[in-house]
Amino acid sequence: MPRTSKYSISQSNELIWNVAVYIRLSVEDGDKIESNSVSNQRMLLNGFLNDNPELNLYDYYIDDGYTGTDFERPGFKRLLKDMNEKKFNAVVVKDLSRLGRNYIEVGNYIERIFPLFNIRFIAINDSIDSYKDPKSVNNITVPFKNLINDEYCRDISNKIRSVLDVKKKNGEYVCALAPYGYIKDPDDIHHLIINEESAKIVRLIFKMSLEGNGRQTIAQKLNDMGILNPNGYKKFVLKNNKIPEDDKERIKYCWDMRTIKSVLENMVYCGDTVQSKGKLISYKIHKHIKNPKSEWIIVRNTHEAIIDRETFEKVQQGIISRDTRANKDGKINALSGHLKCADCGRAMNKKQGSYYKGKPREYYHYMCSTYMRKSKNLCTKHTIRNDILEESVLKSIKLQIELIADYESLIKDLKNNSNIDFRRQILENNIENAKKDLEKQRQLKKMAYEDWKLNIITEQEYIEYSNSYTNVINRVENNISNLYKELDDYTEKKEDDNWVNKFIKYKDITELSRDVVDSLIDEIYVYEDKRIKIKFRYEDEFRKTIEYLQKVKKITNSEEKIMAV
């Protein structure tokens, strides 16, 4: 049993150490050998405590299945919380790799944070003891060991990714959960077999789509039937939990247009395995990004189909047809698919116009789909007339084109009179600025530590400053990773900066069309007070271009004022 007594001085004037025992295991880091199992780590650590009677066990802190590349682990977070509350004064681990495999962060903990809290740190197999042998912490071999642990994790990550890619290319299903309509084969976890209970819902969705029902209609019918969406089915049926009876709980697991679309467009239902739709930024930054469709790994006929291929293709054509459905006057709705409610983020639906003196009105309204289709308590109308909305959108497009046209000659001159790869230069400048910011934040964090050591600031002030700088450093590091990813993508695609031409070609626009809206606009947000906010395509490119032009002094003060307007 863990001992809960506070650490103190014994009768023999020896310091009594209350010990936090930290144990970590992660297959992701390559920890497959038995010696790194939780039970064997516990056995080794208990034996060490028994051999050193001055060490009293306070508690175990265990992270089973958490990578060492970051410190976002529940067990370690609990350890830090108890450390702040001074519940123990020593931390013992099997070796440095158990503490973590990020060499910068591990070094920060053993050289700065633990000493700041007067924590004795012991890594048994690495012969490190900050109390009995202070030099062992600062030994030149320690950073090398941390670097090797970090490199080992990177190498394992690459090897695991390579193995998984081979499995994917062989048609083996490697995702954690089977898609809706299937379960994993008990005899082969990389093979899918049909789950008839959910597969019949998939067949029903395709049948309703072939009959001409839109995605909203299909979703509404499934919700009226009380059928849980895929997430709800996995949570409450496959895991045998009690199905929620509360309406507010059920709404979290109801069907919507996006879920129906994901089912209708999923090639897994015609027997194909589709994987690698996304990936992690790096082995240290556990953030997923979407892959372009060209990078998906698709293997045909790997399992039994729920929907035959002919039916699947017919449904795809039907989706395209309905997405570009014409109005009664024969014109394609120019704004369809781009309108969003500014508050709930859901699509705005067209509400057919009413009659006036026996004749249909010349206009109609758009209204928030959550208000219309789900509940009047979940959002408000956000209603707006189509003619007023279209006039505002057209005016905004003209203004955006005029603004870009003002810089067109400036951009062309810069590109024609320079050997600089314009787009690459923008990205590299942004990376350079981010690196400078990162170094600045690291220096500020270091200066805060020195100020605390010189008694210029208090311990509590240092902790607050340190935490604040750490959060900023993490954000900047993520930004740098994203910028490098963007630079890599550009290098691969060799895309030219032709976004300017895509706007300029519509400079004589007089009315909205589907082609114009699709080419220039991502989304249009409608507010309750009838204000609109337009997210134009290529906004990032425009912003980065302006920043670069400012950097090379190609924009005058007057032009900057125009840009600000």
C-alpha positions in Angstrom: 0.0 0.0 0.0 1.3 3.5 -0.8 2.4 5.4 2.3 0.8 8.8 2.8 3.0 10.4 5.5 4.6 13.7 4.8 8.3 13.7 4.3 10.3 14.8 7.3 13.7 14.6 9.2 14.2 11.3 11.0 15.7 10.9 14.5 19.1 10.2 12.9 18.8 13.5 11.0 18.4 11.7 7.7 15.9 13.1 5.2 12.9 10.8 4.7 12.0 10.6 1.1 8.4 10.2 0.0 8.6 8.7 -3.5 6.5 9.0 -6.6 7.1 5.9 -8.7 6.5 6.6 -12.4 5.8 3.8 -14.9 5.2 4.2 -18.6 4.7 1.7 -21.4 3.9 2.3 -25.1 3.9 -0.2 -27.9 4.0 2.9 -30.2 7.5 3.6 -28.8 8.6 0.1 -29.6 8.2 -1.1 -25.9 7.4 -4.7 -26.8 10.0 -6.5 -24.8 8.8 -8.0 -21.5 11.3 -6.1 -19.4 9.4 -2.9 -20.1 6.0 -4.3 -19.1 4.2 -2.5 -16.3 4.5 -5.5 -14.0 8.2 -5.8 -14.5 8.8 -2.1 -14.1 6.9 -2.2 -10.8 8.8 -5.3 -9.6 12.2 -3.6 -10.4 11.2 -0.3 -8.7 9.7 -2.1 -5.6 13.0 -4.0 -5.2 14.9 -0.8 -5.4 12.8 0.8 -2.7 13.2 -2.3 -0.5 17.0 -2.0 -0.8 16.9 1.7 0.2 14.8 2.0 3.4 15.0 5.8 3.5 12.7 5.7 0.4 9.0 5.6 1.3 6.5 4.8 -1.4 4.0 7.6 -1.7 2.1 6.4 -4.8 2.4 4.8 -8.3 1.8 7.0 -11.4 1.2 4.8 -14.4 0.7 5.6 -18.1 0.0 2.3 -19.9 -0.2 2.9 -23.7 1.0 6.5 -23.8 3.8 7.6 -26.1 6.9 9.2 -24.6 7.2 11.8 -27.4 5.1 14.3 -25.4 3.9 14.7 -21.8 0.2 14.8 -22.4 -0.3 11.7 -20.3 -2.9 11.4 -17.4 -0.5 9.7 -15.0 2.2 12.2 -15.5 -0.2 15.1 -15.2 -1.4 13.7 -11.9 2.2 13.4 -10.8 2.8 17.1 -11.6 -0.4 18.1 -9.7 0.7 16.2 -6.6 4.3 17.7 -7.0 2.8 21.2 -7.0 1.0 20.3 -3.8 4.3 19.0 -2.3 2.9 15.5 -1.6 6.3 13.9 -2.3 9.9 14.9 -2.7 11.4 12.2 -4.9 10.6 10.7 -8.3 11.9 7.2 -9.3 11.8 5.7 -12.8 13.3 2.6 -14.3 15.4 4.6 -16.8 15.2 8.0 -18.7 13.2 6.6 -21.5 10.3 5.8 -19.1 10.2 9.5 -18.2 10.0 10.4 -21.9 11.6 10.2 -25.3 11.5 13.9 -26.2 15.1 14.8 -25.3 14.4 18.6 -24.9 11.5 18.1 -22.5 13.2 15.3 -20.5 16.3 17.5 -20.1 14.1 20.4 -19.0 12.4 18.3 -16.3 15.5 16.7 -14.8 17.7 19.9 -15.0 15.2 22.6 -14.2 11.7 21.7 -13.1 12.5 18.9 -10.6 15.3 21.0 -9.0 12.9 23.9 -8.8 10.5 21.9 -6.6 13.4 20.3 -4.7 12.6 16.9 -6.1 15.1 14.1 -5.9 15.2 12.3 -9.3 16.4 8.7 -9.6 16.7 6.8 -12.9 17.8 3.3 -11.7 19.3 1.7 -14.8 21.0 4.9 -15.9 22.7 5.4 -12.5 21.2 8.8 -12.0 20.5 10.1 -8.5 20.3 13.9 -8.1 20.7 13.7 -4.3 23.4 11.1 -3.7 25.3 12.0 -6.9 24.4 15.5 -8.2 27.0 15.2 -11.0 25.1 12.3 -12.5 22.3 14.6 -13.7 24.8 17.0 -15.4 27.0 14.2 -16.8 27.6 14.7 -20.5 26.2 11.2 -21.2 22.7 12.2 -20.0 21.8 14.4 -23.0 23.2 11.8 -25.3 21.0 9.1 -23.7 18.0 11.4 -24.1 18.9 12.1 -27.7 19.2 8.4 -28.4 15.9 7.7 -26.8 14.3 10.4 -29.0 15.9 9.0 -32.1 14.9 5.5 -31.2 11.3 6.7 -31.0 11.5 8.5 -34.4 13.0 5.4 -36.0 10.3 3.1 -34.5 7.6 5.5 -35.7 9.0 5.4 -39.3 9.3 1.6 -39.2 5.7 1.2 -37.9 4.4 3.6 -40.5 6.3 1.6 -43.3 4.9 -1.7 -42.0 1.4 -0.2 -41.9 1.7 1.2 -45.4 2.7 -2.3 -46.7 -0.3 -3.8 -45.0 -2.6 -1.1 -46.4 -1.2 -1.7 -50.0 -1.9 -5.4 -49.5 -5.5 -4.6 -48.7 -5.3 -5.3 -45.0 -7.6 -3.2 -42.8 -5.4 -1.6 -40.1 -7.7 1.0 -38.5 -8.7 0.6 -34.9 -12.5 0.4 -35.5 -14.4 -1.2 -38.3 -16.6 1.1 -40.5 -20.4 1.2 -39.9 -21.9 -1.9 -41.4 -18.9 -4.1 -40.7 -17.1 -5.8 -37.8 -13.6 -7.2 -37.7 -13.2 -10.8 -38.6 -12.5 -12.7 -35.3 -10.1 -15.0 -37.2 -8.2 -12.1 -38.9 -8.4 -8.6 -37.4 -7.2 -7.1 -40.8 -10.3 -8.4 -42.6 -13.8 -7.0 -42.5 -17.0 -9.1 -42.4 -20.6 -7.8 -42.7 -22.5 -6.9 -39.5 -26.0 -7.6 -40.7 -27.7 -5.5 -38.1 -26.1 -2.2 -39.2 -25.6 -3.3 -42.8 -29.4 -3.3 -43.4 -29.4 0.4 -42.5 -26.6 1.0 -45.0 -28.7 -0.8 -47.7 -31.8 1.3 -46.6 -29.8 4.6 -47.0 -28.7 3.6 -50.6 -32.2 2.5 -51.5 -33.7 5.8 -50.3 -31.0 7.7 -52.3 -31.8 5.7 -55.5 -35.5 6.6 -55.0 -34.6 10.2 -55.3 -34.5 11.2 -51.6 -32.0 13.9 -50.7 -29.6 13.6 -47.8 -31.7 15.8 -45.5 -34.8 13.7 -46.1 -32.9 10.4 -45.5 -31.5 11.7 -42.3 -34.9 12.9 -41.1 -36.5 9.5 -41.8 -33.8 7.6 -40.0 -34.1 10.0 -37.0 -37.9 9.5 -37.0 -37.4 5.8 -36.9 -35.2 6.2 -33.8 -32.1 4.7 -35.5 -28.8 5.8 -34.0 -26.0 7.2 -36.3 -22.7 5.3 -36.6 -21.1 6.9 -33.5 -24.2 6.1 -31.5 -24.3 2.6 -32.7 -20.7 2.0 -31.8 -21.1 3.6 -28.3 -24.5 2.2 -27.2 -24.9 -1.1 -29.2 -21.5 -2.6 -29.9 -20.3 -1.7 -26.4 -23.6 -2.8 -24.9 -24.3 0.4 -23.1 -27.8 1.5 -22.2 -29.3 3.4 -25.2 -30.0 7.0 -24.1 -33.7 7.9 -23.5 -33.1 11.6 -23.0 -33.9 13.6 -26.1 -31.0 16.0 -25.5 -28.6 13.0 -25.3 -30.1 11.4 -28.4 -29.6 14.5 -30.5 -25.8 14.0 -30.2 -26.2 10.7 -32.1 -28.8 11.6 -34.7 -28.2 11.5 -38.4 -27.5 14.6 -40.4 -26.6 15.4 -44.0 -22.9 15.1 -43.5 -23.2 11.6 -42.0 -25.5 10.4 -44.8 -23.0 11.8 -47.4 -20.1 10.0 -45.7 -22.0 6.7 -46.0 -23.1 7.2 -49.6 -19.6 8.1 -50.8 -17.7 5.4 -48.8 -16.2 2.9 -51.2 -15.9 0.3 -48.4 -19.5 -0.6 -49.0 -18.8 -1.9 -52.5 -16.0 -4.1 -51.2 -12.9 -1.8 -51.4 -10.5 -0.9 -48.6 -9.8 2.9 -48.5 -7.1 4.0 -46.1 -4.5 6.8 -45.5 -7.1 9.5 -45.7 -5.1 11.4 -43.1 -1.8 11.4 -41.2 0.1 12.8 -38.2 2.2 15.9 -38.7 5.1 14.1 -37.1 6.0 11.5 -34.4 6.1 14.4 -31.8 3.1 16.4 -32.9 0.0 14.2 -32.6 -2.3 16.2 -34.8 -4.0 14.7 -37.8 -4.2 16.4 -41.1 -6.2 15.3 -44.2 -4.4 13.8 -47.2 -5.3 14.7 -50.7 -7.3 12.0 -52.5 -4.3 11.2 -54.7 -2.5 9.9 -51.6 -5.3 7.6 -50.4 -4.5 3.9 -50.5 -7.4 2.1 -52.3 -7.4 -1.7 -52.8 -10.4 -3.2 -54.7 -12.4 -6.2 -53.7 -10.9 -7.0 -50.3 -14.1 -8.0 -48.5 -17.7 -8.8 -49.1 -19.7 -5.9 -50.5 -22.8 -4.6 -48.9 -23.7 -2.6 -52.0 -23.0 -3.8 -55.5 -20.7 -1.6 -57.6 -23.4 -0.7 -60.2 -25.7 0.6 -57.5 -22.9 2.5 -55.8 -22.0 4.3 -59.1 -25.6 5.2 -59.7 -25.9 6.8 -56.3 -22.7 8.8 -56.9 -24.2 10.2 -60.1 -27.5 10.9 -58.3 -25.6 12.9 -55.6 -23.9 15.1 -58.3 -27.3 15.6 -59.9 -29.0 16.6 -56.7 -26.1 18.9 -55.6 -26.5 20.9 -58.7 -30.3 20.8 -58.9 -31.9 23.6 -60.9 -34.6 25.9 -59.5 -38.0 26.0 -61.1 -36.9 28.7 -63.5 -34.2 26.3 -64.9 -31.3 28.2 -63.3 -28.8 26.4 -61.0 -28.9 27.9 -57.5 -25.6 29.8 -57.4 -25.2 29.8 -53.6 -26.2 26.2 -52.9 -23.7 24.4 -50.6 -21.9 27.6 -49.6 -24.4 29.1 -47.1 -23.8 28.5 -43.4 -25.5 29.8 -40.2 -23.0 32.0 -38.5 -24.0 30.8 -35.0 -24.5 27.0 -35.2 -22.4 26.4 -38.4 -25.1 24.3 -40.1 -26.2 24.9 -43.6 -28.8 27.4 -44.6 -31.8 25.8 -46.3 -34.0 27.3 -49.0 -37.6 28.1 -47.8 -40.0 28.2 -50.8 -41.6 31.5 -51.4 -45.2 32.2 -50.3 -48.0 33.6 -52.4 -49.2 37.2 -52.5 -52.6 37.9 -54.0 -52.8 34.5 -55.6 -49.4 34.8 -57.3 -46.1 33.4 -56.1 -43.6 36.0 -54.8 -40.5 36.7 -56.9 -38.2 36.0 -54.0 -37.7 33.3 -51.4 -35.9 33.0 -48.1 -32.9 31.1 -46.7 -33.2 29.8 -43.1 -31.0 28.0 -40.6 -31.4 24.2 -41.1 -31.0 23.6 -37.4 -34.0 25.8 -36.7 -36.0 24.4 -39.6 -35.2 20.7 -39.3 -34.1 19.9 -35.7 -35.4 22.2 -33.0 -36.4 25.9 -32.7 -34.7 25.7 -29.3 -31.3 24.9 -30.7 -30.9 28.0 -33.0 -32.7 31.0 -34.4 -34.1 31.6 -37.9 -31.2 33.7 -39.4 -33.7 34.2 -42.2 -32.6 36.3 -45.2 -34.2 37.0 -48.6 -32.4 35.5 -51.6 -32.4 38.7 -53.7 -30.9 40.8 -50.8 -28.3 38.1 -50.1 -27.3 37.7 -53.7 -26.9 41.5 -54.2 -24.7 41.6 -51.1 -22.6 38.7 -52.3 -22.2 40.2 -55.7 -21.1 43.5 -54.3 -18.5 41.8 -52.0 -17.1 39.8 -54.9 -16.6 43.0 -57.0 -14.9 44.7 -54.0 -12.6 41.7 -53.6 -11.7 41.7 -57.3 -11.0 45.4 -57.2 -8.7 45.0 -54.2 -6.7 42.2 -55.9 -6.6 44.0 -59.2 -4.9 46.9 -57.4 -2.0 44.6 -56.6 -1.9 42.6 -59.8 0.7 44.7 -61.6 2.7 44.9 -58.3 2.8 41.2 -58.0 3.7 40.6 -61.7 6.5 43.2 -61.6 8.0 41.6 -58.6 7.9 38.1 -60.2 9.2 39.3 -63.6 12.0 41.4 -62.1 13.3 38.7 -59.7 14.6 35.3 -59.8 12.9 34.6 -56.5 10.4 31.7 -56.4 7.6 34.0 -55.1 5.5 31.5 -53.3 8.5 29.7 -51.8 9.9 33.0 -50.5 6.7 33.9 -48.7 6.7 30.5 -46.9 10.4 30.6 -46.1 10.0 34.2 -44.7 7.1 33.0 -42.5 9.2 30.1 -41.2 12.2 32.4 -40.5 9.9 34.8 -38.5 8.4 31.9 -36.6 11.8 30.6 -35.7 12.9 34.0 -34.4 9.8 34.1 -32.3 10.5 30.6 -31.0 14.0 31.6 -30.0 12.7 34.7 -28.3 10.2 32.8 -26.2 12.9 30.2 -25.2 15.2 33.1 -24.1 12.4 34.7 -22.1 11.7 31.3 -20.4 15.5 31.0 -19.6 15.6 34.6 -18.3 12.7 33.9 -16.0 14.6 31.0 -14.5 17.7 33.1 -14.0 15.6 35.9 -12.4 14.1 33.4 -10.0 17.5 32.0 -9.0 18.7 35.6 -8.4 15.6 36.3 -6.2 14.3 38.9 -8.6 11.0 37.1 -8.9 9.3 34.7 -6.5 9.0 30.9 -7.1 5.3 31.3 -7.8 5.9 34.0 -10.4 8.5 31.9 -12.1 6.1 29.0 -12.3 3.4 31.2 -13.9 5.9 32.8 -16.3 7.4 29.3 -17.2 3.9 27.8 -17.9 2.9 30.8 -20.0 6.1 30.7 -22.1 5.8 26.9 -22.5 2.3 27.3 -24.0 3.5 29.9 -26.4 6.5 27.8 -27.4 4.2 24.8 -28.1 2.0 26.9 -30.3 4.9 28.4 -32.3 6.4 24.9 -32.8 3.1 23.7 -34.2 3.0 26.7 -36.5 6.5 25.9 -37.7 5.5 22.3 -38.4 2.5 23.4 -40.4 4.5 25.9 -42.4 7.1 23.2 -43.2 4.3 20.9 -44.3 2.9 23.7 -46.5 6.4 24.2 -48.0 6.8 20.5 -48.7 3.4 20.4 -50.4 4.3 23.3 -52.6 7.7 21.7 -53.5 5.9 18.6 -54.6 3.1 20.2 -56.5 5.2 23.1 -58.1 2.1 25.2 -58.2 2.2 28.7 -59.7 0.6 31.7 -58.0 -2.3 31.7 -60.5 -4.9 32.5 -57.8 -4.8 36.2 -58.9 -5.9 35.3 -62.4 -8.8 33.3 -61.0 -10.2 36.6 -59.6 -9.2 38.9 -62.3 -11.0 36.9 -65.0 -14.3 37.9 -63.4 -13.5 41.6 -63.2 -16.5 42.4 -65.5 -19.0 40.4 -63.5 -22.5 41.7 -63.6 -24.5 38.8 -62.0 -23.9 35.8 -59.8 -23.5 32.4 -61.3 -22.7 28.9 -59.9 -19.3 29.0 -61.7 -18.3 32.4 -60.1 -19.3 31.4 -56.6 -17.6 28.0 -56.7 -14.4 29.5 -58.1 -14.1 32.4 -55.6 -15.9 31.5 -52.4 -15.6 28.8 -49.8 -18.4 29.7 -47.4 -20.9 32.5 -46.7 -22.0 33.0 -43.1 -25.4 34.5 -42.3 -26.0 36.3 -39.0 -29.3 36.7 -37.3 -29.3 40.5 -38.0 -28.9 39.7 -41.7 -25.2 40.6 -41.8 -23.1 38.3 -43.9 -19.4 37.3 -43.7 -17.7 35.7 -46.8 -14.7 33.4 -46.7 -13.1 33.8 -50.0 -10.9 31.2 -51.6 -7.1 31.9 -51.5 -7.4 34.2 -48.5 -4.2 32.8 -47.0 -2.3 33.3 -50.3 -3.5 36.9 -50.5 -2.6 37.7 -46.9 0.9 36.1 -47.3 1.5 38.0 -50.6 0.6 41.3 -49.0 2.9 40.5 -46.0 5.7 39.8 -48.4 5.1 42.9 -50.5 5.3 44.9 -47.2 8.5 43.2 -46.3 10.2 44.1 -49.5 8.8 47.7 -49.3 6.6 47.3 -52.4 3.6 48.8 -50.7 3.4 52.5 -49.8 1.7 53.9 -46.7 -1.3 55.0 -48.7 -1.6 51.5 -50.2 -1.4 50.0 -46.7 -4.3 52.2 -45.7 -6.3 51.0 -48.7 -5.6 47.4 -47.8 -6.7 48.0 -44.2 -10.0 49.3 -45.4 
